[in-house]
Amino acid sequence: MEISRDTEVLELIDGLPRNNRQPNLVLSAARSRGADDGPYSAFRTFLKDHWSGIRDVILSRSTQTNEPRRCAVLLPVLAGIARSEGRPLALIEVGASAGLCLYPDRYAYRYDGGAVINGQGRRDLVLECRTTGNPPLPRAVPDIIHRTGVDLNPLDPGNPEDLAWLDALIWPGMEDRRRLLRAAAAEAARTPAEVVRGDLNDEVAGLIEAAPPEAAVVVFHTAVLAYLPEADREVFRDTMSGHLNVPGRPVHWLANEGQGVVPGFEAPSGEMAPGLFVLHHNGTPVARTGPHGQSLDWLS
Ligand SMILES: C[S@@+](CC[C@H](N)C(=O)[O-])C[C@H]1O[C@@H](n2cnc3c(N)ncnc32)[C@H](O)[C@@H]1O
């Protein structure tokens, strides 16, 4: 990429705190200040001319990309849990951003261009997903009676500034993702789920405790743990492991993360194309997934 050879631009980026020197954060901040995806020469001029404002955005925001289509890779497992437990679900999302993955029952789904599985929300919000390996696709969305989450900085799906930032985080040319973001945020804003502000390690046990006893609890996260230091990921893994298999209190754990992100988790056998995530259910790999929920490669 041309930035990596541009000493003047690199100097600006080097002036940022180390944690903020993330390509996606810098590029999204520039977009949020009006940079477009034209030729690089125009982009670098814009960056240099508007650096002070762009820097402010970099320092005040973080990478919180919220991708509702990730629900398409969670849905078969969620439906399977509801079926096997014979109970409705209580969803707890750690690293929820604006909470747009907390509504898998409100979206509609179309796998491999087949029949639409309708949720209880807007019919125009269809999440398309390609599959391989014969995943157990449900006929209907599961019953969800409780949804909550935690984030270091919960975003409000009804707040235009938060929405503009989520929009800026989407890469140029991905208009389909942009359209889904707007539609899902409008749906979520009708009845926003409670997402508490805090660190997932501090909050997750209390959120599980607060879930209704008649529900099967599903704690899930997608594209989150990579942002935590290794030691914090280990704490989270141990906390979650301690909640599984407690008699009388069904708790399930879905981790949809890059390979190797959850310490000690088994890798799926076979080739892993770069950029794919692995979906683990209670520590067992069940699928390779497209990072934005666009594909589901079932493993068993
Ligand atoms: C890339 S976003 C993913 C959002 C959402 N899970 C999705 O898949 O669309 C990562 C989110 O994790 C949150 N996060 C990172 N570290 C966290 C922590 N230690 N505790 C709680 N949330 C955290 C960030 O604030 C951000 O909103």
The ligand as a Gaussian input file, in Angstrom:
#p B3LYP/6-31G(d) Opt

LIG

0 1
 C      -14.619000      -5.025000      15.793000
 S      -15.859000      -4.655000      16.987000
 C      -16.947000      -6.035000      16.766000
 C      -18.373000      -5.693000      17.153000
 C      -19.389000      -6.834000      17.035000
 N      -19.023000      -7.936000      17.911000
 C      -19.532000      -7.341000      15.636000
 O      -19.079000      -8.466000      15.343000
 O      -20.094000      -6.660000      14.788000
 C      -15.043000      -5.027000      18.532000
 C      -15.782000      -4.468000      19.744000
 O      -15.197000      -5.010000      20.928000
 C      -15.142000      -4.016000      21.910000
 N      -14.118000      -4.377000      22.899000
 C      -12.782000      -4.501000      22.709000
 N      -12.181000      -4.853000      23.863000
 C      -13.149000      -4.983000      24.801000
 C      -13.164000      -5.318000      26.189000
 N      -12.035000      -5.605000      26.826000
 N      -14.343000      -5.347000      26.840000
 C      -15.504000      -5.050000      26.189000
 N      -15.547000      -4.716000      24.878000
 C      -14.397000      -4.676000      24.201000
 C      -14.820000      -2.750000      21.130000
 O      -15.157000      -1.580000      21.846000
 C      -15.676000      -2.955000      19.883000
 O      -16.948000      -2.382000      20.002000

